[in-house]
Amino acid sequence: MQLTSHRVKTVKTSSLVAQRIGDAVRMELVHQGKPQTALARAIGMDQATLNRRVKGVTAFRTDELQQVADFLGVTVGQLYEGPRRVGIDGDQVADGAA
């Protein structure tokens, strides 16, 4: 029984991380004025698959996340931090605020 409750907690945590990363990708796309279709083409991913990743329904694989970070000009670490971006002067700016 302990194993099951631990597993549920792990799945919930993984889901939260996937959602946070998806939010970061979406916010950065909006900030840069780039459509999801451009990202999907650039990384060779089907639009429907990318949509599930951005919504946090399915987590990005490590190699996909690196491709996304490269496309957006951010680090993978910044995507893991959630919907934050680096401002023009290099300062961290929260939730798309300029």
C-alpha positions in Angstrom: 0.0 0.0 0.0 2.8 2.4 0.8 4.3 1.8 -2.7 1.0 2.8 -4.4 0.6 6.1 -2.5 4.3 7.0 -3.2 3.7 6.2 -6.9 0.7 8.5 -7.0 2.6 11.3 -5.4 5.5 10.8 -7.9 3.1 10.9 -10.9 1.5 14.1 -9.6 4.9 15.8 -9.1 5.9 14.8 -12.6 2.7 16.2 -14.0 3.3 19.5 -12.2 6.8 19.7 -13.6 5.5 19.0 -17.1 2.9 21.7 -16.7 5.4 24.2 -15.4 7.8 23.5 -18.4 4.9 23.7 -20.8 3.8 27.1 -19.4 7.4 28.3 -19.7 7.6 27.3 -23.3 4.2 28.8 -24.1 5.1 32.1 -22.4 8.4 32.4 -24.1 6.8 31.7 -27.5 4.3 34.5 -26.8 7.0 36.8 -25.6 9.1 36.2 -28.7 6.0 36.4 -31.0 6.7 32.9 -32.4 3.8 30.5 -33.1 3.8 26.9 -31.9 3.7 25.8 -35.5 7.2 27.3 -36.1 8.5 25.5 -33.0 6.9 22.2 -34.2 8.5 22.5 -37.6 11.9 23.5 -36.2 12.1 20.5 -33.9 10.4 18.1 -36.3 7.4 17.4 -34.1 3.8 17.0 -35.1 1.7 20.0 -34.0 -0.7 17.9 -32.0 2.2 16.3 -30.1 3.7 19.7 -29.4 0.3 20.9 -28.2 0.1 18.0 -25.6 3.7 18.8 -24.4 2.9 22.6 -24.0 -0.3 21.8 -22.2 1.7 19.5 -19.8 -0.4 16.5 -20.7 2.8 14.7 -21.9 6.2 15.6 -20.7 8.9 16.7 -23.1 11.7 14.2 -23.5 15.2 15.5 -22.7 16.3 15.7 -26.3 13.1 17.6 -27.2 13.6 20.0 -24.4 17.1 20.9 -25.5 15.8 21.5 -29.0 13.0 23.7 -27.7 15.5 25.7 -25.5 17.8 26.1 -28.5 14.9 27.4 -30.7 13.9 29.9 -28.0 17.4 30.9 -27.1 17.1 30.0 -23.5 18.6 27.3 -21.3 16.9 24.1 -20.3 17.3 25.2 -16.7 15.3 28.3 -17.4 12.4 26.2 -18.8 12.5 24.0 -15.7 12.2 27.2 -13.6 8.8 27.7 -15.1 7.2 30.7 -16.9 10.1 33.1 -16.4 12.2 34.7 -19.0 15.5 36.6 -19.2 14.9 40.3 -19.8 16.7 42.2 -22.5 19.3 43.4 -19.9 19.8 39.8 -18.6 17.7 40.2 -15.4 15.1 37.5 -14.6 11.6 38.8 -15.2 8.6 36.8 -13.8 5.6 35.7 -15.8 6.1 37.7 -18.9 6.4 41.1 -17.1 8.8 43.5 -18.8 
